């Protein structure tokens, strides 16, 4: 299990990740989690472990997304305002790290590092532009292998 404490405009929040793929968001002023993102119960399939999670799009008190990376290469982005999955993809290798470029501005870039020395840079502004214009869920992404 992993725990990360994050100050998010202006509420202190923290995450709780576990080996069953669950991400819980806690408001330190509350007794229990304010949100639990849990995988559906799928019989006979292994549930991927969640390895990293980050807040983004935190430029005001109303907007917030969570990016979560899993050991099977899944990357999922959740909109906390609408309480829905915005986008997901599989990056082929386990997601080791996630980082938004800044937490206090409208989504701009998200860097995702994976096993075997790969990193992916997602242009989060592309998603916002395409969503507003075409109602499509899409991100521009650059993949770079760090080994030869």
C-alpha positions as CSV (number, residue, x, y, z in Angstrom):
1,X,0.0,0.0,0.0
2,X,1.2,3.5,-0.8
3,X,0.2,6.9,0.6
4,X,0.8,10.3,-0.9
5,X,-0.2,13.6,0.8
6,X,-1.1,16.4,-1.6
7,X,-2.2,20.0,-1.1
8,X,-4.8,20.8,-3.7
9,X,-6.4,24.2,-4.0
10,X,-7.1,24.8,-1.0
11,X,-8.0,21.4,0.4
12,X,-5.4,19.0,1.8
13,X,-6.0,15.6,0.1
14,X,-4.2,12.3,0.1
15,X,-4.3,9.1,-1.9
16,X,-4.3,5.6,-0.8
17,X,-3.3,3.0,-3.4
18,X,-3.5,-0.7,-3.0
19,X,-2.6,-4.0,-4.7
20,X,-6.2,-4.5,-5.8
21,X,-6.3,-1.6,-8.2
22,X,-8.2,0.7,-5.8
23,X,-7.5,4.4,-5.6
24,X,-9.0,6.2,-2.6
25,X,-9.0,10.0,-2.2
26,X,-9.2,11.3,1.3
27,X,-10.1,14.8,2.6
28,X,-8.2,15.2,5.8
29,X,-11.2,16.9,7.4
30,X,-13.4,13.8,6.8
31,X,-13.5,10.5,8.6
32,X,-13.6,8.3,5.5
33,X,-12.6,8.5,1.8
34,X,-14.4,11.0,-0.3
35,X,-13.9,9.0,-3.4
36,X,-13.0,5.3,-4.1
37,X,-12.1,4.4,-7.7
38,X,-12.3,0.6,-7.7
39,X,-12.1,-1.9,-10.6
40,X,-15.2,-3.8,-11.5
41,X,-15.3,-7.3,-10.0
42,X,-14.2,-9.5,-12.9
43,X,-14.2,-13.2,-12.1
44,X,-11.1,-15.1,-13.2
45,X,-9.0,-12.1,-14.1
46,X,-6.2,-10.5,-12.2
47,X,-6.8,-7.0,-11.0
48,X,-3.9,-4.8,-11.8
49,X,-2.0,-3.0,-9.0
50,X,-2.1,0.8,-9.0
51,X,1.5,2.0,-8.9
52,X,1.1,5.8,-9.0
53,X,-1.5,8.5,-9.0
54,X,-1.4,12.3,-9.3
55,X,-3.8,15.2,-9.2
56,X,-3.9,17.6,-12.1
57,X,-6.1,20.4,-13.6
58,X,-6.3,22.0,-10.1
59,X,-6.4,25.6,-11.2
60,X,-9.5,26.4,-9.2
61,X,-11.6,24.9,-6.4
62,X,-14.0,23.2,-8.8
63,X,-11.8,21.4,-11.4
64,X,-9.8,18.3,-10.6
65,X,-8.6,15.2,-12.4
66,X,-6.7,12.2,-11.2
67,X,-4.2,10.3,-13.4
68,X,-3.7,6.7,-12.3
69,X,-1.0,4.3,-13.6
70,X,-1.2,0.5,-13.2
71,X,1.3,-2.4,-13.3
72,X,-0.2,-3.8,-16.5
73,X,0.5,-0.5,-18.4
74,X,-3.0,1.0,-18.1
75,X,-3.2,4.7,-17.7
76,X,-6.6,6.1,-16.6
77,X,-7.6,9.7,-16.2
78,X,-10.6,10.5,-14.1
79,X,-12.6,13.7,-13.9
80,X,-13.5,14.3,-10.2
81,X,-15.9,17.1,-11.0
82,X,-18.1,14.8,-13.3
83,X,-17.2,11.6,-11.4
84,X,-16.3,9.8,-14.6
85,X,-13.5,8.2,-16.5
86,X,-12.2,10.7,-19.1
87,X,-9.8,8.5,-20.9
88,X,-7.8,5.4,-20.7
89,X,-5.1,3.6,-22.7
90,X,-2.5,0.9,-22.3
91,X,1.1,1.8,-22.7
92,X,2.4,-1.9,-22.9
93,X,4.6,-1.6,-19.8
94,X,3.9,-1.0,-16.1
95,X,3.4,2.7,-15.2
96,X,6.1,3.6,-12.7
97,X,5.6,7.4,-12.4
98,X,3.2,10.2,-13.4
99,X,3.7,13.9,-13.2
100,X,1.6,16.9,-14.4
101,X,3.8,19.9,-15.3
102,X,1.9,22.1,-12.8
103,X,-0.9,21.3,-10.5
104,X,-2.3,24.9,-10.4
105,X,-3.0,25.5,-14.1
106,X,-5.4,24.1,-16.7
107,X,-4.1,20.7,-17.9
108,X,-1.0,21.2,-20.0
109,X,1.4,18.2,-20.0
110,X,1.5,14.8,-18.3
111,X,4.7,12.8,-18.2
112,X,4.3,9.1,-17.8
113,X,7.3,6.8,-17.1
114,X,7.1,3.1,-17.6
115,X,9.2,0.0,-17.1
116,X,12.0,-0.7,-19.6
117,X,13.1,2.9,-19.6
118,X,10.2,4.4,-21.6
119,X,8.5,7.7,-21.1
120,X,5.5,9.3,-22.7
121,X,4.6,13.0,-22.8
122,X,0.9,13.7,-23.3
123,X,-0.3,17.1,-24.5
124,X,-3.4,17.5,-22.3
125,X,-4.4,20.7,-24.1
126,X,-5.1,18.6,-27.2
127,X,-7.8,16.7,-25.2
128,X,-9.4,20.0,-24.0
129,X,-9.4,21.4,-27.6
130,X,-10.8,18.2,-29.2
131,X,-13.4,17.7,-26.5
132,X,-14.8,21.2,-26.9
133,X,-14.8,21.1,-30.7
134,X,-15.6,17.5,-31.6
135,X,-16.7,15.8,-28.3
136,X,-13.9,13.3,-28.9
137,X,-11.6,11.8,-26.3
138,X,-8.1,12.2,-27.6
139,X,-4.6,13.1,-26.4
140,X,-1.5,13.8,-28.5
141,X,1.3,11.7,-27.2
142,X,5.1,11.3,-27.7
143,X,6.8,8.1,-26.7
144,X,10.6,8.0,-26.2
145,X,12.8,4.9,-25.4
146,X,15.6,5.9,-23.2
147,X,17.8,2.9,-24.0
148,X,19.2,1.8,-27.4
